[in-house]
Amino acid sequence: MAQGRSDGLDLPYPLAEDYVNVHGDIRQLVEKLEVVLPPLGLSYFQLQVTNNSGVSIAAGDPLVASGFTTKTNVREAIAADVLPILGLAKEAIPNGTDGVAVVAGVLNGVNTSGFAAGDILYVGVSGGLTNVRPSAGGGAVGLVAHAATDGVVIVEPKGNGTWGALKAGLA
């Protein structure tokens, strides 16, 4: 296993003399990130967006780009969308206002109480998140790191189960 530690955050990394265990090392890093990043309120990548969809967007809703004015315009995604998922809404975004889309990283403060830790999340048939892959929809958009009313989602809206695969030891 990785024996090195980064300054401050105590994240593992392999040293030259370490035995290489890719699956175990990556899983250990992902598990550590799930502990370290949420209390810091960090997201890897986020994008300023504008909601001009005509309806409010809830925190945690999957988003698709719908145009551009001074910022990327977004609307809530549905499972049948052929557009790629941009990310998840960091907070509620009322219609006609600016907000933040978490494109990849750790999103905290989202109601994940209907899920269990480790659930892979997909875009729901009518929008929102589901832990059941819709027949009309695409790949995973995130992974539940902490299930609670003030929960944590690891966002990976690339249409594949990358974070889920890492969590499962690259299964």
Protein Blocks (a to p, Z undefined) as FASTA:
>chain_A
ZZbdcehjlpacddfklccdfklmmmmmmmmmmmmmmmnopafbdcddddfehpacdehi
acddfbdfkbccdddddfklmbdcfbdcfbdcdehiacdddfbdcdehiafklpcehiac
dddfkgpjdfbdcfkbccdfbdcfbgcfkbcddddfeopaklmmmmnooZZ
